């Protein structure tokens, strides 16, 4: 079952997506990569149940992509741009 400390995977996914973008991944594909990483981490790290793994993986991936876009918007607004 998903534990509260497993939320630490969200910044990990966001960091891995950022590394992929710096390695040449087009920005428009970053949400898809975040969802795929969320699903993979969910299946291999968190759960053996397929239904639960899909739900938790989607939650992790979507949360990570939202975390990235939110932090980007905050940084963008604080710089005055």
C-alpha positions as CSV (number, residue, x, y, z in Angstrom):
1,X,0.0,0.0,0.0
2,X,1.1,3.6,-0.7
3,X,2.7,5.1,2.4
4,X,3.0,8.8,3.1
5,X,6.8,8.7,2.9
6,X,6.5,7.4,-0.6
7,X,5.5,11.0,-1.6
8,X,9.3,11.6,-1.7
9,X,9.2,9.9,-5.1
10,X,7.5,13.0,-6.6
11,X,10.6,15.3,-6.4
12,X,12.7,12.3,-7.6
13,X,10.5,12.0,-10.7
14,X,10.6,15.7,-11.3
15,X,14.4,15.7,-11.0
16,X,14.7,12.8,-13.4
17,X,12.5,14.5,-15.9
18,X,14.6,17.7,-15.6
19,X,17.8,15.6,-16.3
20,X,16.1,14.1,-19.4
21,X,15.3,17.6,-20.6
22,X,18.8,18.8,-20.1
23,X,19.9,15.7,-22.1
24,X,17.8,16.8,-25.0
25,X,14.3,15.7,-24.3
26,X,11.8,18.2,-25.9
27,X,9.9,20.0,-23.2
28,X,6.5,19.0,-24.7
29,X,7.2,15.4,-23.8
30,X,8.2,16.0,-20.2
31,X,4.7,15.3,-18.7
32,X,4.6,11.9,-20.6
33,X,8.0,11.0,-19.2
34,X,6.9,11.9,-15.7
35,X,3.8,9.7,-16.0
36,X,5.9,6.8,-17.4
37,X,8.4,7.2,-14.6
38,X,5.6,7.3,-12.0
39,X,4.1,4.1,-13.4
40,X,7.5,2.3,-13.5
41,X,8.4,3.4,-10.0
42,X,5.0,2.4,-8.7
43,X,5.2,-1.1,-10.2
44,X,8.8,-1.8,-9.3
45,X,9.0,0.0,-5.9
46,X,5.6,0.3,-4.3
47,X,3.1,-2.4,-5.2
48,X,2.5,-5.7,-6.8
49,X,-1.2,-5.0,-7.4
50,X,-1.7,-3.9,-11.0
51,X,-4.8,-1.7,-10.3
52,X,-3.2,0.0,-7.4
53,X,0.0,0.4,-9.3
54,X,-1.7,2.2,-12.1
55,X,-3.5,4.6,-9.8
56,X,-0.5,5.4,-7.7
57,X,1.8,5.6,-10.7
58,X,-0.5,8.1,-12.4
59,X,-0.8,10.1,-9.2
60,X,3.0,10.2,-8.8
61,X,3.6,11.2,-12.5
62,X,0.9,13.8,-12.6
63,X,2.0,15.3,-9.3
64,X,5.6,15.4,-10.5
65,X,4.6,17.2,-13.7
66,X,2.5,19.6,-11.7
67,X,5.3,20.2,-9.2
68,X,7.6,21.1,-12.1
69,X,5.2,23.5,-13.8
70,X,4.2,25.1,-10.5
71,X,7.8,25.7,-9.4
72,X,8.6,27.0,-12.9
73,X,5.7,29.5,-12.7
74,X,6.7,30.7,-9.2
75,X,10.3,31.2,-10.3
76,X,9.2,33.0,-13.5
77,X,6.9,35.3,-11.4
78,X,9.5,36.0,-8.8
79,X,12.0,37.1,-11.5
80,X,9.6,39.6,-12.8
81,X,9.3,38.0,-16.2
